[in-house]
């Protein structure tokens, strides 16, 4: 199964403000747009995004609704060169981005900022990929074994890294053979048995496939939730959910 991560979608209150923020501070450019009667989707990424690199999808609903962030979704992470973490963070702050979690407070291993809607963006050190390209998306799960089993069985993902601390664990998963520049999923599991609120400010993860109907049939054989099948989506895409209710879109590119 070709299940490379294609994009991550999140909702914004002011499309123009968000586009200015991402194009100004992360040097993103518009890669595609879908204008519907009630909403607009805009796809963004670095100029030289890798073929297997993921894009950021901003969804703007025209009815001026507001969103709840929830805590089931965590953050997106973007890459900077290994020796440019502090420099990159300082550049963002100097250009008006709010100081949220600087490198020193994070052991000089990473840092965090927020976009205009409060979506958290981690800055990570990487020796591969275009600067500011998407490195991973973090979601919180209530059962680590179930979450790892889901991504392994449904999408044939493998574990590519883990961090086990005293109170939590992070597991990174992605398809076998994925390029270093591809986006990963970070599964965060807290040991204290807490539950999470999904919220609606975050939307979904999307994985790409070569044949929508064939991939959907495989997912149904593997007992993935039948949330929105291809026919209900005009045979252009489909949606399933993971064990915690995170939405996963299936798309062709």
Secondary structure, DSSP 8 states (H G I E B T S, - for coil): ----EEEEEEE-S-HHHHHHHHHHHS--EEEEEEE-SSEEEEEEE-TT--TT--EEEEEEETT-------SSEEEEEEEE-TT-HHHHHHHHHHTT----B-TGGGTTSEEEEE-TT--EEEEEE-SSS-TT-EEEEEEEES-HHHHHHHHHHHH-EEEEEEEE-SSEEEEEEEETT--TTS-EEEEEEETT-------SSEEEEEEEES-HHHHHHHHHHTT---SB-TGGGTTSEEEEE-TT--EEEEEE-
